[in-house]
Amino acid sequence: MPLALGIDASTQSCSALVIDTDAGEVVAEASVNFGERLPQYGAPSGFIPGGANGEVHSDPRMWLDALELLLADLRQQCELSEVTAICGAGQQHGSVYLNDNWFSYAGKLNTGKSLAEQIAPCLSRATSPIWMDTSTGAECREIAEAVGGNDVVCAKSGSIAIERFTGPQIRRFYKTQPEAYVATARIHLVSSFLCSVLCGADAPIDTGDGAGMNLLNLQSWQWDAELLSATAPELEAKLPGVVPGNTVVGEISAFFVEKYGFAQGTQVTVFTGDNPSSLVGMGASRPGKVVVSLGTSDTFFAAMPGVVTDPDGYGHVFGNPLGGSMSLQCFVNGSLAREAVRDRFGMDWGRFTAALKDTVPGNDGKLMLPFFRPEISPRLDLDEPVLHGGTAFEKWEEAEAAVRACVEGQFLNLRLRSAWMRLQPEVIYLTGGASKNDAIAQVAADIFEAKVQRLAVSGSVALGAAMRAAHRCFDIDMDTLEKHFCQADPGSTVTPRVSPGAYDALAEQFSSLVGKYLS
């Protein structure tokens, strides 16, 4: 069986892996860290530091240089001529602005020059705003007001107007650099830009990444005329078309055949965003499987059976690359909150874990709103936790109870905030640093009343891309691919130890406590 290549253009690096679907193995993988390998771009963490007024930009030429370094590294590990299916993903929301040269240059790349050197004359904007950019608060308000409020924006696009989303970023560009906006003939996402370069032709945007723009209508899965009009004039003509995630958009261009040894005719499946790709790479592309990533921020995402949106506007809906939709919700107070409780009592992680094991589920009614900084799910402007459940506990005099209250509070919040998704999880896949902690996994299983598994998956974004390429181009069933590449760690499964409904009353108390602080 030919090999499939998956590419992940993330914030700090460009990574890839190659899978052999016959053997069920990853046969090559590589990663190019932008700060380490491309210091000339002055982006030690993948973006240009020191942006004014919340601006966070990257140089798109850096992504092109990284792609070339990545392919050169992969070529040392496997025969790229045996790769006959390619797919990829990019950091969501980032945008690339191109002039009329783009349409003729992309298909005429010369192997004697670098990609960056040849694509640079196509840029109508030298740098690209990325997902970390928060400079567009005014533009978000203007877009929402133009269409009748954020409720309308959310119902149409799956999210309220969000500062880091592409639509508000485009509007700010139009307002601040009107001449450059007029000179822009095409606006790509990071994903569709790199997909276009690989194909040597202008590629479309998939529904997964397109939904992270505040521009796509979730009912039609096409650009929404009202949102486009509220964002910038003549915008639709500047955007690529939208296609489902299973669409083959072309063949690899002659540049990559000649320079890196790919086989002519290698098919390229439309790229998507990093979160939709990770959904596939975690083996959770069908409803019933939920992924909870426990990192600096905690993230909850899952495939959904239909299209519903969060009435409170905290969550997001994107297209599922394998069909239908997916939800995503971010919780700012993740590992930093767990670490803050640990450090308050001078614990190490061993004592923290022991505290969870030595206290009872439900914590005798002692609750914590575990928000050490302003939260976005729900929107609470708190800079310290709220404790409820007795004088000594509220004075931080009960260390073990505080540990359990923090972790239970986080998973109660995840459960309450994700209720709009109308999901009944069959299994929760935990990932991220804290997922390795059995006691934390047990709290997750008890509160969600679902089996919890930790997967032996690294690089889920690139893996998801490779799996999508194999699924589409080799016609391999996704269940088969998941069995090969998305296996649970041996002995990692945790099942609920409490009776059904055991946390219902505590969840109501938590919700009531949150309500007292909502504006």
CORFENJO-V535252 format. One record per residue. N is the residue number from 1. RES is the residue in one letter. PSI is psi in degrees with one decimal (NA if undefined). OMEGA is omega in whole degrees, -180 to 180 (999 if undefined). Layout:
n: <N,N>
res: <RES,RES>
psi: <PSI,PSI>
omega: <OMEGA,OMEGA>
//
This chain:
n: <1,2,3,4,5,6,7,8,9,10,11,12,13,14,15,16,17,18,19,20,21,22,23,24,25,26,27,28,29,30,31,32,33,34,35,36,37,38,39,40,41,42,43,44,45,46,47,48,49,50,51,52,53,54,55,56,57,58,59,60,61,62,63,64,65,66,67,68,69,70,71,72,73,74,75,76,77,78,79,80,81,82,83,84,85,86,87,88,89,90,91,92,93,94,95,96,97,98,99,100,101,102,103,104,105,106,107,108,109,110,111,112,113,114,115,116,117,118,119,120,121,122,123,124,125,126,127,128,129,130,131,132,133,134,135,136,137,138,139,140,141,142,143,144,145,146,147,148,149,150,151,152,153,154,155,156,157,158,159,160,161,162,163,164,165,166,167,168,169,170,171,172,173,174,175,176,177,178,179,180,181,182,183,184,185,186,187,188,189,190,191,192,193,194,195,196,197,198,199,200,201,202,203,204,205,206,207,208,209,210,211,212,213,214,215,216,217,218,219,220,221,222,223,224,225,226,227,228,229,230,231,232,233,234,235,236,237,238,239,240,241,242,243,244,245,246,247,248,249,250,251,252,253,254,255,256,257,258,259,260,261,262,263,264,265,266,267,268,269,270,271,272,273,274,275,276,277,278,279,280,281,282,283,284,285,286,287,288,289,290,291,292,293,294,295,296,297,298,299,300,301,302,303,304,305,306,307,308,309,310,311,312,313,314,315,316,317,318,319,320,321,322,323,324,325,326,327,328,329,330,331,332,333,334,335,336,337,338,339,340,341,342,343,344,345,346,347,348,349,350,351,352,353,354,355,356,357,358,359,360,361,362,363,364,365,366,367,368,369,370,371,372,373,374,375,376,377,378,379,380,381,382,383,384,385,386,387,388,389,390,391,392,393,394,395,396,397,398,399,400,401,402,403,404,405,406,407,408,409,410,411,412,413,414,415,416,417,418,419,420,421,422,423,424,425,426,427,428,429,430,431,432,433,434,435,436,437,438,439,440,441,442,443,444,445,446,447,448,449,450,451,452,453,454,455,456,457,458,459,460,461,462,463,464,465,466,467,468,469,470,471,472,473,474,475,476,477,478,479,480,481,482,483,484,485,486,487,488,489,490,491,492,493,494,495,496,497,498,499,500,501,502,503,504,505,506,507,508,509,510,511,512,513,514,515,516,517,518,519>
res: <M,P,L,A,L,G,I,D,A,S,T,Q,S,C,S,A,L,V,I,D,T,D,A,G,E,V,V,A,E,A,S,V,N,F,G,E,R,L,P,Q,Y,G,A,P,S,G,F,I,P,G,G,A,N,G,E,V,H,S,D,P,R,M,W,L,D,A,L,E,L,L,L,A,D,L,R,Q,Q,C,E,L,S,E,V,T,A,I,C,G,A,G,Q,Q,H,G,S,V,Y,L,N,D,N,W,F,S,Y,A,G,K,L,N,T,G,K,S,L,A,E,Q,I,A,P,C,L,S,R,A,T,S,P,I,W,M,D,T,S,T,G,A,E,C,R,E,I,A,E,A,V,G,G,N,D,V,V,C,A,K,S,G,S,I,A,I,E,R,F,T,G,P,Q,I,R,R,F,Y,K,T,Q,P,E,A,Y,V,A,T,A,R,I,H,L,V,S,S,F,L,C,S,V,L,C,G,A,D,A,P,I,D,T,G,D,G,A,G,M,N,L,L,N,L,Q,S,W,Q,W,D,A,E,L,L,S,A,T,A,P,E,L,E,A,K,L,P,G,V,V,P,G,N,T,V,V,G,E,I,S,A,F,F,V,E,K,Y,G,F,A,Q,G,T,Q,V,T,V,F,T,G,D,N,P,S,S,L,V,G,M,G,A,S,R,P,G,K,V,V,V,S,L,G,T,S,D,T,F,F,A,A,M,P,G,V,V,T,D,P,D,G,Y,G,H,V,F,G,N,P,L,G,G,S,M,S,L,Q,C,F,V,N,G,S,L,A,R,E,A,V,R,D,R,F,G,M,D,W,G,R,F,T,A,A,L,K,D,T,V,P,G,N,D,G,K,L,M,L,P,F,F,R,P,E,I,S,P,R,L,D,L,D,E,P,V,L,H,G,G,T,A,F,E,K,W,E,E,A,E,A,A,V,R,A,C,V,E,G,Q,F,L,N,L,R,L,R,S,A,W,M,R,L,Q,P,E,V,I,Y,L,T,G,G,A,S,K,N,D,A,I,A,Q,V,A,A,D,I,F,E,A,K,V,Q,R,L,A,V,S,G,S,V,A,L,G,A,A,M,R,A,A,H,R,C,F,D,I,D,M,D,T,L,E,K,H,F,C,Q,A,D,P,G,S,T,V,T,P,R,V,S,P,G,A,Y,D,A,L,A,E,Q,F,S,S,L,V,G,K,Y,L,S>
psi: <133.1,164.9,156.1,137.0,132.6,134.7,139.6,106.5,91.5,-169.3,-44.5,-10.6,166.4,120.9,164.2,157.0,156.0,130.7,144.3,108.5,-22.0,-48.3,-15.4,38.5,152.7,120.7,-13.1,144.6,147.4,160.8,139.2,110.3,125.9,-46.5,-38.7,-43.6,-22.2,58.0,-18.7,-17.3,-1.2,38.0,73.7,-27.3,17.5,-2.4,160.1,117.3,161.1,18.1,142.7,146.4,36.4,4.8,134.0,110.5,159.6,161.3,117.7,-22.2,-30.5,-40.2,-37.0,-43.7,-40.8,-39.0,-42.3,-43.1,-39.8,-46.9,-35.0,-39.5,-43.2,-35.6,-23.6,-13.6,-26.9,165.7,107.5,-16.8,-18.4,-6.4,117.3,11.3,131.7,140.7,168.6,-177.9,155.3,158.0,131.5,151.8,-24.4,147.0,147.3,133.8,123.4,147.1,-170.7,-24.4,-29.0,-43.1,-24.7,-31.1,-39.6,-32.4,3.1,44.2,139.0,125.9,-11.5,-8.0,158.5,159.7,-45.3,-42.6,-37.3,-30.8,-21.4,-42.1,-10.1,-11.9,124.7,-8.2,124.7,-31.1,163.9,122.9,137.9,-177.0,-19.1,-9.5,125.1,28.7,0.8,31.9,-43.9,-40.8,-37.4,-45.1,-39.0,-42.6,-46.1,-44.3,-37.3,-29.0,1.7,16.2,163.8,-24.3,-39.6,-43.9,-44.4,-44.2,-35.2,-50.9,-11.0,-7.2,152.0,169.6,118.8,134.8,-41.3,-7.6,159.0,-38.5,-54.7,-33.7,-40.5,-42.5,-43.2,-39.2,-45.3,-40.1,-40.3,-25.9,66.6,-35.8,-40.3,-34.7,-44.4,-36.5,-6.2,121.7,-23.9,135.0,115.8,155.9,165.9,-42.8,-50.1,-27.5,-50.7,-36.0,-41.5,-44.2,-43.2,-36.0,-19.2,27.9,158.6,112.3,154.8,175.5,141.1,166.0,-26.0,-52.8,-33.4,-31.7,-9.2,29.3,-8.9,31.4,-16.7,136.1,123.0,-16.5,-40.8,-17.2,35.1,168.3,138.8,120.1,-40.1,-42.8,-38.1,-46.6,-36.1,-16.2,-53.9,153.3,146.6,36.4,-37.6,-37.1,-20.5,-7.8,147.1,170.8,171.6,134.1,158.8,159.4,-9.5,20.4,127.3,123.0,-4.6,-169.4,155.3,141.4,162.4,-29.8,-46.4,-26.8,-47.3,-39.7,-33.7,-1.1,16.9,155.4,137.7,139.1,0.4,126.9,143.6,119.4,143.9,136.2,161.5,-171.6,164.2,-38.0,-48.0,-36.5,-38.1,-34.7,-44.1,-44.9,-21.4,-0.2,28.2,33.7,-3.6,152.5,144.2,-20.5,125.3,139.8,127.9,114.9,120.5,96.2,-156.3,-48.1,147.0,143.1,138.5,121.5,152.2,152.1,142.7,147.7,-24.0,-166.1,108.8,153.5,159.0,113.9,-22.6,-11.0,16.5,-34.6,174.1,151.7,128.3,168.1,143.7,123.8,-20.1,12.9,142.8,-147.2,169.9,154.5,155.4,135.1,134.5,141.2,110.2,-38.7,81.8,-112.6,-27.6,-33.6,-43.4,-40.6,-36.1,-40.3,-44.7,-48.7,-30.3,-33.0,11.1,33.0,158.8,179.3,-26.8,-46.1,-36.2,-47.1,-41.9,-36.9,-38.9,-39.4,-27.2,-2.7,160.4,148.7,135.4,-18.8,29.2,33.8,5.1,123.6,150.7,133.7,101.0,57.9,103.0,-7.7,165.0,133.9,153.6,-12.3,87.5,174.8,101.4,130.1,61.9,147.8,10.8,153.1,159.9,125.5,141.2,126.9,33.5,150.0,-50.6,-42.5,-45.1,-17.9,12.8,38.1,-0.2,90.4,-49.6,-42.7,-35.4,-39.4,-50.7,-40.2,-36.4,-51.8,-43.5,-40.0,-39.5,-43.5,-30.3,-41.4,-42.3,-42.7,-45.7,-43.2,-20.8,2.7,-30.3,-20.2,-13.9,46.1,146.4,95.5,132.8,-36.9,143.3,122.6,115.2,138.0,172.8,168.4,-46.9,-12.3,-22.1,-13.3,113.4,-35.1,-39.0,-41.8,-35.9,-40.5,-42.0,-45.5,-43.2,-45.3,-38.7,-8.1,48.1,155.0,139.5,133.5,147.9,124.1,146.7,56.9,125.4,148.3,49.0,-25.7,-51.7,-38.3,-44.0,-39.1,-44.9,-39.4,-39.9,-39.9,-44.5,-41.5,-46.3,-45.0,-28.7,-3.7,42.5,131.7,136.6,-33.1,-38.9,-43.1,-39.6,-38.9,-34.2,-42.6,-7.5,52.3,144.2,147.9,137.1,130.9,15.6,-5.5,134.0,132.4,156.5,143.4,4.0,161.5,153.2,136.9,3.5,-29.3,4.2,-46.7,-40.9,-35.9,-39.3,-41.1,-41.0,-44.5,-41.3,-39.6,-41.6,-42.1,-28.2,-18.1,-2.5,136.3,NA>
omega: <177,-178,177,-178,175,-176,179,176,-174,-175,-173,-175,171,-173,178,170,180,-180,172,-174,175,-177,-176,-175,167,-175,177,173,-178,179,178,177,-174,-178,-176,-173,-176,-176,-178,-180,176,-178,-175,178,177,178,-177,-176,173,179,-178,172,177,-180,174,-176,172,178,-178,176,178,179,180,177,-180,178,-180,177,-179,-179,177,178,-180,-178,177,-175,-178,177,-179,176,179,176,-179,176,-177,171,-178,-179,178,175,-174,171,-180,-173,-179,-171,-170,179,-176,180,-174,-171,178,-177,-171,-177,-176,-176,-175,-178,178,179,179,175,-177,-179,-176,-179,-178,179,180,-174,173,177,-170,-177,-175,172,-179,-171,-179,-175,-179,-173,-167,179,-180,-179,176,179,-179,179,-180,-179,-177,-177,177,175,-179,175,-180,179,-178,-179,180,-166,-179,178,168,177,-174,-176,-174,-179,-169,-178,177,177,177,180,-180,176,179,-178,-173,180,-173,-180,178,177,179,-179,180,180,-179,174,180,164,177,-178,-176,176,-179,176,178,-180,180,-180,-174,-179,-178,-174,177,175,179,-176,179,-179,-180,-179,177,-175,-171,-178,-174,177,-175,178,-178,-173,174,-180,-178,-174,-178,179,176,-179,-180,-174,-178,-178,176,-175,-176,-180,-178,-177,172,173,-180,-179,174,-176,-180,-174,169,-172,179,177,-178,-173,-178,179,-177,175,-176,-172,-174,172,175,177,176,-180,178,-175,179,175,-177,178,178,177,-176,180,175,179,178,177,179,-178,176,180,-174,-174,175,-179,-179,178,-176,176,173,179,-178,-179,176,164,174,-178,179,175,-173,170,-180,-179,179,178,171,-180,-177,-179,179,177,-180,-174,-178,175,175,172,173,-178,179,176,-179,-175,175,178,175,178,-177,-180,-172,-178,180,-176,180,178,179,179,-179,177,178,-175,-180,-178,178,-178,161,-177,177,178,177,180,179,178,177,-178,-176,178,-173,174,-176,170,-179,176,-180,-172,172,164,-166,-175,180,174,-177,-177,177,177,1,179,179,-178,180,174,173,-177,172,179,-179,177,178,-173,-178,179,-177,176,179,-180,-179,-171,-177,179,179,178,180,-179,178,-176,177,179,180,-178,172,179,177,-179,-178,-176,-179,-177,-179,-177,178,-179,168,-173,170,-179,175,176,177,175,-176,-173,-176,-179,-179,-178,-176,-178,176,178,179,177,178,180,-178,-175,-179,-178,-177,175,178,177,172,-175,175,-176,171,-179,-174,-180,178,178,178,178,179,178,178,178,-180,-180,-175,-171,179,179,178,-180,-178,177,179,179,179,179,180,-165,-175,-177,176,174,179,179,-174,-175,178,180,-178,178,-180,179,179,179,-175,-177,-175,-178,180,177,177,178,179,180,179,180,176,-178,-180,-176,177,-180,999>
//
